[in-house]
């Protein structure tokens, strides 16, 4: 898995989010900025890991909403 804060992963997620929902792309940018700031303040990658997970789930749900309840 990619490292939290990997700019290529962040860019790829943003492009994907933008393609699915332009309004969500603005929220993505705000949340990424907040996650980076928290990571810098705490010295922990947990905020970035959580951010990446949330947006991967968002993308998965938008791409395959019928599979949302499956595990």
C-alpha positions in Angstrom: 0.0 0.0 0.0 1.2 3.5 -0.7 2.5 5.7 2.1 0.1 8.3 3.6 0.9 11.6 2.1 2.2 10.2 -1.2 1.4 13.0 -3.6 0.8 10.6 -6.5 -1.9 8.7 -4.5 -3.5 12.0 -3.4 -3.5 13.3 -7.0 -5.0 10.1 -8.3 -7.7 10.1 -5.7 -8.5 13.8 -6.4 -8.8 13.2 -10.2 -11.1 10.2 -9.5 -13.2 12.2 -7.0 -13.5 15.1 -9.5 -14.7 12.7 -12.2 -17.4 11.4 -9.9 -18.6 14.5 -8.1 -17.1 18.0 -8.6 -18.7 19.3 -5.4 -17.0 16.5 -3.5 -13.6 17.5 -5.0 -13.8 20.8 -3.0 -14.5 18.9 0.2 -11.6 16.5 -0.7 -9.2 19.4 -0.9 -10.4 20.9 2.4 -10.1 17.6 4.2 -6.7 16.9 2.7 -5.4 20.2 3.9 -6.8 19.5 7.4 -5.4 16.0 7.5 -1.9 17.3 6.5 -2.1 20.0 9.1 -3.1 17.5 11.8 -0.3 15.1 10.7 2.3 17.9 11.0 1.0 19.0 14.4 0.9 15.5 15.9 3.8 13.9 14.1 1.5 11.0 13.2 0.2 9.8 9.8 -3.1 8.6 11.4 -5.0 11.6 10.0 -3.7 11.0 6.5 -4.4 7.3 6.7 -8.0 8.0 7.8 -8.4 10.6 5.1 -7.2 8.2 2.4 -9.4 5.4 3.7 -12.6 7.6 3.7 -12.0 8.8 0.2 -11.3 5.3 -1.1 -14.6 4.2 0.4 -16.3 7.2 -1.2 -14.9 6.3 -4.6 -15.9 2.6 -4.2 -19.4 3.5 -3.2 -19.8 5.9 -6.1 -18.5 3.4 -8.6 -20.4 0.4 -7.4 -23.3 1.5 -5.2 -25.0 -2.0 -5.5 -22.0 -3.5 -3.7 -22.0 -1.0 -0.8 -23.5 -3.5 1.7 -21.3 -6.4 0.8 -18.2 -7.4 2.8 
